[in-house]
């Protein structure tokens, strides 16, 4: 097998019943992760993951720990299958799972931080209603210019939150400012402009108000130095120490997710095989769009994990 990168998904990858087939095949996951998670958080997160509806999973304070818990279960199954990554990274909240994978955080500490992060982010939206939208087609420079033009005209907050792939960028900010950029993107000929169903305007300066309170949460947790390379969202560079990891999570609240640069940095390090270790196939799509020569394996379900293992043994790519 060639060197492999584990990629962990963020909000937007949730789906009803995620993790159910993992638990059916590996019932030990219930005692190892799901029941401890319920006890730690004080509510039935496991039931929401395994049996909840799409509507149940919408609130940010539910979505974020649910995606994290499912990804941790997937990571356990992958490790049990003998798959060891050479490098790891996570998209937005997926960075917490990547830090667990790299030995920086204990999974229970990471779950606590993710749950608290979701609560705080949802609170921002209650005080300052915001929005996020995907702009597909224009380059990063073009989307940045559209945001700058709207800020200059209206004085409102709207920024690029996610650099997902060369042709997909997510904007975040105050609702009317986001709508203004959407209209400008359509006028310039964007392929698609989509308002996202999210619970808060993530990764923009509206999140700055959370920094002090979330820093206090980070200070209560032990951060160890990474035991394998892990790349950060806000820099797309390798994290050197546990102290640096903590600071980067603080900055990530209002900082953009530089995912395109992250994937390119991993590929420049010689890795061409990527495993999306969590629910959904969102990151596999970004990977294919950014690195056409790379092999991307979605691995959030038992059937996909089994297909991936067969393909890795044969060193062949999988269909989408």
N, C-alpha and C positions, 0 to 999 in steps of 0.2 A: 504494500500500500504506500502511496505517496503521502507526503506531509498533508495534514488536514487542518482546516480552520473550523472551529465551532462558532456559529453565529446565533445569538439569542434574540428573539423578537420582542417587540414592545407593544404598546396599546394599538389596537386595530387588528391584531391577530387573534383575538378571542373569538370563540365560537361555542355554541351549546354542545355539551357532552365532551368537551375537550378533556383528554386524559382518561376517559372511561375505558377505552380498550387497553390502555396501559395497565390499569388497575385490574382488569379482568384477567390479563395474562400474568401480571406480577402482583398478586394481592398483598405481598409484603410492603408495597408502597403505601398502603393505607396506614399501617402502624409506623412506618418510617418517616412519612412526611404529612399525609393528609390530616390524620387525627391530631398530631402535634401542632399543625398549623391552626386548626380550629381552636385548640386550647390556648395557644399563644394570642390569637386575635380576639377571642371571646365571641365568635359567631361561626356559623356553619359554612365556611368558605369551601370546604370539600364538596358539600352538596350543591353549592352554586356552580362549581366547576363541572361536576359530573352529571348533574341533573337539571341545572338552571336553564331558563329560556334565554333567548337573545336579549330580551328586555331586562332580565335580571342582571345581565353582565354589562349593561350600559354605564351605570354610575362609575365615575373615575375611581372612587375609593374601593370599589369592588373589582373593577377590571384589572387594575395594576397588580394587586396581590394574586388574583386568579391566574393571570398570564405567567407571573413569576413562579407560582407553585407548580403549574403544569410543566414549565420549562425545567424546573428542578427534577421533576419525575422523569422527564425525557433524558436529562443528563445522566441520571442514575442508570437508566436502561442502557444507554450508549456505553457507559463505563463498564457495565456488566457484560456487554457484548465484546469487550476488549478494544474499543475504539479510544485512542488517546490523541487529543489535538496537539498540534505544534504551536498554535496561537489561538486566541479567542478575542471576541468583541461582542458587544450587545447594543442594540438599537434603543436609545432612550432608556426606559426602565429595564430593558434587556442587559444594560451594562451591569446591573446588580447581579444578575445571574452569571455573567462573564467573570465578575470578581469572585464569586463563589467557586467557579470552575478553576480560576487561577490561584485559589488558596488565600485570597485577600480577606474574605469575609466568611464567617460561619453562615450557613443557610438560614438559621433562625434569626440572626441579627439582620441579615439582608431582608428577610420577610418583614420584620418590624419596620425597617426603614422604608421599604416600598409601600407598606400600608399607610404609614404616617405621611409619606410624600403624596399619596393619592388623596388623603383627607385634606391636606393643606392646599393642594392644587384645586380641588373642588371648591374650597372656601373662597379662593380668589375669584372664581367665576361668579359666585353669588354676590360678591361686592362690586366687581367690575366685569359685567358680561362681555365675553370675548368670543372669538371664533377662529377656526383654522380652515384652510382650503388648500387643495392640491392644484398646482398649475403645471400642466403637462405640455411640453413642446418647447417653450422658450428656454434659453440658457440661464445659468445661474446669474451671470452679469445682467441679463435683461430683467429678470425677476427682481434683483436687488435695485435696479434703476426704477422699476415701477413702484416699489415700496418707498424709495427715497422721494419720488415725486409726490406720492400721496401724503407723506409726512410733511413735506415742504408746503403743500397746499392747505392741508387741514390741521396740521399740528397734532394729528392722532398717531397712536402707536400701531405700527404694522411692520413686521420684520420677517425675514426668511428664517424659519424654524428648523427645517429639515432639508438637507441636500441629499436626497435619496438616491438618485442616479442622474446621469448627465441630462436627462430630459424631464425629470420629475422633481419639483421643489414644493415644499409646503410652507405657506405663509401663516402667520399667527399674529393676533393683536386685537384691538378693539373692533367690535362687530362691523360698524359702518366703514371703517378704514379697510378691513378685509374685503368687504363687498366692493369698495372702490377699486382696489387692485384687481379683483376678479374681473370687473367690467373692463378695465384697461387692458388686461391680458387677453380677453376675448377680442377686443378691438384690434390688438396687434396680431391676431391670428393664431392664438394658442390652440392646440389640438383639442384639449379638454380643460375645463376649470370646474372643480368639484368641491362644494362645501362639505366638510367632514363632520361626521356625527361624533363629536368628542365632548368631554365634560368640562373643558377649560382651555384657555389659550396657552398651550405649553410652549416652552423654549423661546420665550420672548421677554422683554423687560418688564411686562406686567407681573412676572414671577419674582422680581427682585424683592418684593415685600416679604417673601417667605424665607429669605436667606438667614436672618438672625435666628428664627425659631427652628429651622431645619438644621442649622449648624449645631444648635444645642443637642439635637437628636444624634447627629453624627459623632459628637464628642463623647457620647455614652457608649460607643461601640468600638471594639478593638479592630484595627486595620493592620494586617500583616503584610509583609513584602510579597510580591507575586512569585509564585514558583514556576510559572510559565508566562510567556509574553501575552499581555493583554493591552489592547489599544483603547484609548479614551475617545468619547464622542466629541468633546469640544476642541480637541487638538489633533485628532486622528494619529496621535503618536503613542509610542509604548509608554506605559506607566512604570516608573522606576521603583517606587517605594509605597508602603501603605499610607504614609502621610500624604504623599502626592495623590493617591487614589481618593482619599477623603476630600481633599481640596477640590479635585476635579468633579466629584459628585455635587459639591456645593455649587460650583460654577455651572454645572449642567442644568440646573433649574431654569435659568434664564438664557443659557447659551445654546447655540444652534447645534444640531446633530450633523456632523460632517461625515456622513456615511459613505458618499462616493469616494472621498479621500481616504477613508479608513480601508475600504475594499482594495483600492489601488495600492495602498501601503502594504497590505498583507500580500498581495500578488507580487509586488516588487521584492518582497522577502523570499520569494521562490515558491510560495504556496499557490496551487491552482485547483485544489479540491476543497469545497466548502460544504458544510453540513449545517442546515438550519435546525437547531435543536430546540424545538418548541412548537406551539400550535401554529397552523397556517402555513402559507407559502409566500408571504409577502417579501421576505428577505431574499428568497431564491430568485424572484423576479428582478429585484434590484441588482442582484449579483450578475444575472445573465445580461442585463442591459448595460452594466458597467464594465464587465469583463467577459466579452463574448467567447473567449477561448477557455474560460474556466468551466469546471464541472460543479454543478450545484445540486445538492441532495436535500429536498425537504424531508424532515425526519420527526414529524410530530405525532405520528400514528404508528401502530405496530406494523401494519402492512407496508408502510413506507420505509420503516427501519429495516425490515426484512429484505425489501428490494435493494435498499442502499447497501446492506452488508453483502449481498450477492454481487452487486456491481463493483464494490470496492475490492473484493477478492479477485474479480476478473479484470479490474482496472479498466472498466468501461463506463461511459456516461449513461445516465438515466433520461428517459423522456420527461417532459414537464409534468 
